[in-house]
């Protein structure tokens, strides 16, 4: 099992979570599809629960805040930071927007939510007692996150200015895409691509033991399929939706080439 102890390097995707209108329904769906178990909801944090893979934190899930207006359901990807205030200032300086300003969550850590200049929304997380997911790249856990931006060059420049990303270009005919590495990182931590048809967004892909079987579990549990399973250089992947239409990827990975 790929276990991670302590804080993630700044700029690395380190946590994902989602707010859902029917917590019990969503928990049942992800339990069936990804094998998650859940902690008890915390009243102190609005019923927030942690999804567990082999007893380790893999993702977060919560009901909507009381009185909140209904909004589309989607996964939020959080990028690690060692200094939330400094990162927020850098985001604004680089042309990003503040959605929810940096806030302290007692001893757990500090979070904020932002939009890059092309409109893709992401969060930041400064570790306290909670350091992000501590299992990754295993069935049920996050294995890849990517920002699909509205302007490829502008998006790359923004994340370089704020987080110091460097890129390995993977573009092909009709597709602009690059894997990013954080400062002092030894391997890619995620991707930046060009979204040409939909509003920009950050996405999450979960590792599964058999992509086709996972897609069938999605269908049986009441989800949908946006992209049927297909093979590519890094494994077999599909894009599916949860019970509230939230998209996410499932992949059975092959080892990444050196």
VOFIGU-774404 format. One line per field, with one value per residue (C-alpha): x, y, z; residue in three letters; residue number from 1. Coordinates in pm, 1 decimal. Each point is the difference from the previous one (the first is absolute). Example, Ala and Ser with C-alpha at 12.3 -4.5 7.8 and 13.67 -1.06 7.14 Angstrom:
<tiros>
px	1230.0	137.0
py	-450.0	344.0
pz	780.0	-66.0
resn	ALA	SER
resi	1	2
</tiros>
This chain:
<tiros>
px	0.0	127.0	-8.1	96.9	94.7	11.5	-63.6	9.4	246.3	-146.4	-193.0	-75.4	-364.1	-46.5	-374.9	-334.1	-347.6	-358.8	-323.4	-303.2	-374.4	-65.4	294.1	-131.9	-65.7	343.7	173.1	-181.0	101.2	369.9	3.7	-124.7	221.6	327.4	-34.2	9.7	-87.1	-81.8	65.7	-292.0	-103.3	134.2	-267.7	276.3	80.9	-350.8	-21.2	328.3	113.0	323.5	2.3	240.6	206.0	141.8	-62.3	187.7	-146.3	-59.9	-259.1	-263.1	-378.8	-256.6	-362.4	-62.2	25.2	-336.9	-178.8	238.7	-146.1	5.4	307.4	140.3	176.4	368.8	324.5	237.6	375.5	222.9	362.7	241.3	153.0	233.9	-141.5	-365.7	18.4	303.7	-154.2	-325.8	191.8	191.4	-325.0	-146.7	325.8	1.5	-356.3	-197.8	-316.0	-88.9	-313.4	34.7	287.8	250.9	-151.6	124.7	-177.2	107.1	297.4	-65.5	157.0	-81.0	-192.3	-109.9	-181.5	99.5	-44.9	290.5	-12.1	-170.4	-273.9	111.8	-81.9	239.3	72.3	315.4	84.1	256.2	52.2	-65.6	-111.3	-152.0	269.7	-214.3	-57.7	245.6	-64.5	33.6	45.9	-183.8	-347.1	-252.5	251.1	89.2	256.2	-10.3	-133.4	5.5	-102.3	-182.8	43.0	-161.8	329.8	287.6	293.5	-167.5	-96.6	351.1	147.3	-238.5	87.7	369.6	-19.9	-200.6	135.3	323.5	-116.6	226.7	-145.2	55.7	-194.7	-220.3	-193.9	-114.3	-207.1	-307.4	93.0	202.1	117.7	296.3	93.3	117.1	268.8	23.6	328.0	248.9	-248.5	140.3	-300.7	-313.4	-262.2	-290.9	-97.9	-110.0	-210.8	-201.3	-377.7	-159.3	-362.4	-100.9	65.5	348.7	27.2	230.2	-67.6	86.4	65.4	-13.7	196.5	-210.0	74.7	-155.9	-142.7	-276.4	-124.8	4.2	-209.1	-255.6	-13.0	-61.3	-294.6	-143.5	28.2	-187.6	286.4	68.8	276.8	139.6	285.7	10.7	319.1	295.1	368.3	280.4	365.6	-57.8	-278.3	-371.0	-222.0	-363.9	-187.9	-316.8	-247.0	-128.2	-362.9	-14.8	169.6	348.1	268.0	309.7	241.5	76.5	319.9	196.1	350.8	305.6	339.0	109.2	308.3	317.6
py	0.0	349.9	171.8	365.6	139.3	371.8	305.2	-10.3	215.3	342.8	-8.3	-372.5	-110.2	-114.8	-34.3	-24.9	46.0	44.4	147.1	-214.0	56.3	-355.3	-120.4	-351.7	-56.0	123.6	-204.5	-311.2	74.3	51.3	-292.3	-221.9	147.9	68.0	-209.0	297.8	-5.5	323.6	164.2	135.6	347.2	282.3	241.4	249.3	9.7	-24.5	-377.9	-32.4	-362.3	-159.6	-282.8	-275.9	-245.0	-273.9	228.9	297.6	334.0	13.5	276.5	214.6	13.7	224.0	109.8	357.2	282.4	86.4	265.3	-26.0	42.2	-318.3	-10.7	-254.0	-289.3	-41.2	-121.1	269.2	-58.4	162.3	94.5	-6.6	319.7	78.3	353.8	59.0	377.7	26.4	-236.7	195.8	319.8	-170.9	-127.8	350.0	147.5	-255.3	83.9	-262.0	64.8	-72.2	-215.3	-66.2	180.1	-193.5	-113.8	-193.6	-326.0	-24.2	-235.1	-185.2	256.9	296.1	-0.1	234.0	-38.3	188.5	21.0	26.1	272.7	-240.9	-92.2	-338.9	-24.9	-160.1	10.4	37.6	-184.7	95.6	-299.2	-9.2	-321.5	-96.9	-32.6	-110.0	-351.6	-246.4	-275.0	45.6	-197.5	-300.1	-134.4	243.2	282.8	303.8	-73.5	310.5	357.3	247.4	353.7	36.0	369.2	229.1	135.7	-248.3	241.6	243.4	-287.5	-142.0	343.9	57.0	-323.6	56.1	347.0	-114.6	-350.5	-16.7	-277.1	-123.9	-200.1	-304.4	61.6	-290.8	181.5	-182.3	90.4	186.1	-31.0	235.7	-174.4	6.2	-181.2	229.9	-52.5	205.3	161.5	-266.3	-269.4	-319.2	-99.3	160.6	93.3	66.6	147.4	320.2	-29.8	221.1	-26.2	110.1	-107.8	42.6	258.1	-45.2	-229.1	-211.1	-373.9	-305.1	-358.8	-292.7	-321.1	-316.9	-369.3	-46.8	298.1	-186.4	-159.8	340.1	150.8	-277.0	72.8	366.6	-91.1	-244.4	258.6	267.8	197.2	77.0	-39.6	299.0	-185.3	-376.7	-181.8	32.9	-84.2	254.1	19.5	9.7	-253.4	-53.9	292.3	106.9	314.9	-54.0	196.1	-40.9	10.6	379.9	22.5	70.9	-120.2	-193.5	-240.1	-363.8	-160.6	-319.6	135.3	-145.9	96.2	350.1	-9.0	147.3
pz	0.0	-89.0	337.6	40.7	338.3	76.6	-214.9	-378.2	-193.4	-88.4	-326.9	20.1	-12.6	359.0	67.4	-177.1	139.4	-102.5	138.9	-83.6	50.9	126.8	207.9	61.8	-371.2	-103.1	266.7	-121.8	-360.0	71.7	242.8	-283.2	-274.1	185.1	315.1	234.3	365.8	181.8	332.7	198.6	-108.2	214.3	123.7	69.4	-372.1	-142.8	-26.6	-189.3	-32.8	-117.3	-253.0	100.1	-203.4	222.5	295.6	-144.9	-108.6	-375.7	-58.8	168.6	-31.4	164.3	-23.0	-121.4	247.8	159.7	-203.2	-293.8	-347.5	-212.1	-225.3	-247.3	173.1	-80.5	154.2	128.4	-30.1	264.5	-67.7	290.8	133.1	286.0	37.1	-89.6	29.0	-226.8	-253.7	-0.6	-66.4	-282.1	-152.4	-8.8	-130.3	-283.1	-106.2	194.2	199.4	361.2	35.1	374.5	174.6	203.7	331.7	300.3	82.9	361.9	33.9	-327.6	-230.3	-219.2	-328.9	-275.8	-332.6	-314.8	-376.0	-239.7	-270.3	-243.3	249.6	135.4	373.4	249.0	370.4	205.9	319.2	264.0	224.9	371.4	163.0	-335.9	-266.1	-295.1	-127.8	145.7	-253.0	-376.2	-321.0	144.0	-87.6	144.8	44.2	-210.1	-267.3	-224.1	-1.8	-284.8	-73.5	-330.2	-76.5	-252.8	-133.8	0.5	6.7	241.2	229.7	6.6	65.8	293.2	178.7	-62.5	153.4	304.0	66.0	-199.3	-234.0	-276.2	-286.6	-215.9	-318.5	-109.5	-271.9	-311.0	-304.7	120.8	367.2	219.5	316.5	237.0	318.5	279.2	260.5	318.7	107.9	108.3	-106.2	-148.4	-210.3	-146.3	258.1	-238.1	-334.2	-172.2	-313.9	-232.4	35.3	-327.2	38.0	366.0	272.4	151.9	303.0	214.5	-10.1	208.7	-108.8	241.3	-34.5	-39.2	-32.8	-343.4	-188.0	-181.9	320.1	172.2	-281.5	40.4	373.6	-80.6	-221.6	252.3	279.5	-196.1	-155.6	-364.8	-254.2	-188.7	-167.2	-41.4	104.5	-234.7	7.5	-18.0	93.2	374.4	42.7	-65.0	93.1	-7.1	100.5	199.8	210.7	352.4	116.6	-24.9	-338.6	137.3	-245.3	101.6	-159.5	77.6	-119.9	24.9	-37.0	-164.7	144.2	-103.5	-226.7	142.9
resn	UNK	UNK	UNK	UNK	UNK	UNK	UNK	UNK	UNK	UNK	UNK	UNK	UNK	UNK	UNK	UNK	UNK	UNK	UNK	UNK	UNK	UNK	UNK	UNK	UNK	UNK	UNK	UNK	UNK	UNK	UNK	UNK	UNK	UNK	UNK	UNK	UNK	UNK	UNK	UNK	UNK	UNK	UNK	UNK	UNK	UNK	UNK	UNK	UNK	UNK	UNK	UNK	UNK	UNK	UNK	UNK	UNK	UNK	UNK	UNK	UNK	UNK	UNK	UNK	UNK	UNK	UNK	UNK	UNK	UNK	UNK	UNK	UNK	UNK	UNK	UNK	UNK	UNK	UNK	UNK	UNK	UNK	UNK	UNK	UNK	UNK	UNK	UNK	UNK	UNK	UNK	UNK	UNK	UNK	UNK	UNK	UNK	UNK	UNK	UNK	UNK	UNK	UNK	UNK	UNK	UNK	UNK	UNK	UNK	UNK	UNK	UNK	UNK	UNK	UNK	UNK	UNK	UNK	UNK	UNK	UNK	UNK	UNK	UNK	UNK	UNK	UNK	UNK	UNK	UNK	UNK	UNK	UNK	UNK	UNK	UNK	UNK	UNK	UNK	UNK	UNK	UNK	UNK	UNK	UNK	UNK	UNK	UNK	UNK	UNK	UNK	UNK	UNK	UNK	UNK	UNK	UNK	UNK	UNK	UNK	UNK	UNK	UNK	UNK	UNK	UNK	UNK	UNK	UNK	UNK	UNK	UNK	UNK	UNK	UNK	UNK	UNK	UNK	UNK	UNK	UNK	UNK	UNK	UNK	UNK	UNK	UNK	UNK	UNK	UNK	UNK	UNK	UNK	UNK	UNK	UNK	UNK	UNK	UNK	UNK	UNK	UNK	UNK	UNK	UNK	UNK	UNK	UNK	UNK	UNK	UNK	UNK	UNK	UNK	UNK	UNK	UNK	UNK	UNK	UNK	UNK	UNK	UNK	UNK	UNK	UNK	UNK	UNK	UNK	UNK	UNK	UNK	UNK	UNK	UNK	UNK	UNK	UNK	UNK	UNK	UNK	UNK	UNK	UNK	UNK	UNK	UNK	UNK	UNK	UNK	UNK	UNK	UNK	UNK	UNK	UNK	UNK	UNK
resi	1	2	3	4	5	6	7	8	9	10	11	12	13	14	15	16	17	18	19	20	21	22	23	24	25	26	27	28	29	30	31	32	33	34	35	36	37	38	39	40	41	42	43	44	45	46	47	48	49	50	51	52	53	54	55	56	57	58	59	60	61	62	63	64	65	66	67	68	69	70	71	72	73	74	75	76	77	78	79	80	81	82	83	84	85	86	87	88	89	90	91	92	93	94	95	96	97	98	99	100	101	102	103	104	105	106	107	108	109	110	111	112	113	114	115	116	117	118	119	120	121	122	123	124	125	126	127	128	129	130	131	132	133	134	135	136	137	138	139	140	141	142	143	144	145	146	147	148	149	150	151	152	153	154	155	156	157	158	159	160	161	162	163	164	165	166	167	168	169	170	171	172	173	174	175	176	177	178	179	180	181	182	183	184	185	186	187	188	189	190	191	192	193	194	195	196	197	198	199	200	201	202	203	204	205	206	207	208	209	210	211	212	213	214	215	216	217	218	219	220	221	222	223	224	225	226	227	228	229	230	231	232	233	234	235	236	237	238	239	240	241	242	243	244	245	246	247	248	249	250	251	252	253	254	255	256	257	258
</tiros>
